[in-house]
């Protein structure tokens, strides 16, 4: 949370276009926060994208894209991650995925689990906890000054529902002074 994943995805796409190359922006269908076909970062960057099931596979096979960039990759299914691996292996098109490693309970998302298992490389984008330590956990705010570890795995939201914490403060259920009531 708050590590600029979407902003990074949009900047990578811009870098490809600046060099005359074509990068395809993709997101899972479940991510509707900013509209069905829009990727938008909290810092204001935004661009059109396609939903995963709308990826133009024939265009990918023909070499129309120099890169596939996937945002919110944690929401992918095992089969969708396999499709991305096949694109890399069969068509030599790089795929760059951005997403969370684990949910608010500390469990892998399905997409994250399979990306961790099959990715050629993994680069961490760092953010910090309110205490200044590296934030490795995603906490769901309970609206009462604490966090919760119960509920559905996926509840879409941003700063109003989630906060990145170090493991210690996630374990203690302490979202920091900014969220305490």
N, C-alpha and C positions, 0 to 999 in steps of 0.2 A: 504494500500500500504506500502511496505517495513517493514512489521511486522514479517517477517519470517514464514508466514503461511505454505508455501510448505516445508520449512526446518523442521518445527514442524511435519508436516504430515510424512515426511520421517524418522524423528527420532522416532516417535511413532511406525512406522512399524519396524524399527530396534530393538526397545525394545521388541516387540512381538517376533521377530525371535530369539533374543538373549535368550529368555526363552523357545525356542522350540515350539512356537505357530505360527500359520499361519494367517497373516493379508493380506487382499486383498486391493491393491491400485486401486482406481477408479477415473476417471475424466469425465466430460461431453465431448461430441464429438466436441463441438465448440472450445475447447482449443487445438489449434494445434501449439502454439508458439514454443514448443520444440520437435515437432514430434508427430505423432499420438498416440504412446504408451509409451511416456516418461514423467515423472514428473521430473522437474529440478528446483532447487532453485538458486537464484542469488549467493549464497555463494558456489555453486559448487556441492552440493549433488544432486544425481539423481538416479532414479530407473525406471524400467519398470512398466507399469500399464495397466489396461484394460479400455476401454471406457464404459460408463454407460450401454449402450444397449448390451454390450458384457458380462455383469456380468453373471457368471455361476450359474444361479438360482438353478439348480438341486444340484450342489455341496454345495451351501449355505444351502439348505433344508436338505442335508445329514450331515451337521455339519462340513464340510471341512475347514471352516474358523472360527477363534476365534474372528475376528474383521473385519469390513469393514471401510476403511479410504477413504474419498472422498475429493479431492482437487477441488478448484474453484466451490464450491457448489452453489454459487450465480447463476450460469448458468443452474441449474436444473429447470425442469418444476414442476408444482404442482403435477402431477402424479408421477414423479420420486421421489419427496420428500415423497409422500404417500407410494411408494414402499419401501423406506428406513425405514419408520415408521413400515410398516408391517414386515420387516425383524427383527426389534427389538422385536416387540410384538409377532410374530408367531414363530420365531426360536430362540429367546433369544440370538441373536448375536448383540453385541454392534456396533453401527455405530458412527463414529467420522467424522464430516464434518468441513472443513476449507473453508472460503470464506469471501467475502466482504458483509457488511450489506447493503450499499447503493451505487448508481452509482454517477457519476460526477455531476449530477443535484440535488443530495440529495434525490432521489427516491429509494424505495426498488427495488432490483432485484426480479424476481418472486421466484426463489429458496430461497433467503434470507427471503422473506416475509413468506413463508410457514414453513421454518425452525424456524423462530422466533415464529410462532404460535404453532407449534407442538413439538418442541424439549423438551426432558426431562430436559436438562440443557444447559445453554449457558455460555461459558467462553470467555471473551474478551482477545485478544492478542493486547497489546498496542504498539504503535509507537508514535513518537513525530513529531510535526511541526518544521519548521526551527526556530521558536521563542522559542522552548523549552516546550510549552504546549502540552497536549495530542492531537494527531491528530485523529479526528473522521470523517473527510470528505476526499473523494477522488476527487482530482481535475484533470481535463484534461488540459494539457498544450496547449496553442494556437500557440506555435512556435515563438511568438513575444514578449516574456517576461511576458506574463500574462496567464490567464486561460480562458477557454470557458465553457459555460453552455448550448450550443446548439449542436445538432447533434445526431447521432445514439446512442442508449444506449450502445451498445457493439462495441468497437474498440479495438482489442487486442494490447497490448503493455506493456512495463514495464517502466523503469526509463526515457525513451525517450518520453513517452506520458502522464504519470501520476505522481502525487506527493500527499502524504498525508499531509493534513493541519488541523490546528485547525479550529473550526467553524468561528472564527473572520476573519482569513486570507482567508478562502474559500469565505466567504460572500463579503469581500473586493476585491477578485480576485487577491490576492498577493501571488504568489508562492515562494517568498523569493529571496534573493540576488543571489543565485546560478543560477536562471533561468531568471533573468532580463537581458534585452539586452541593 
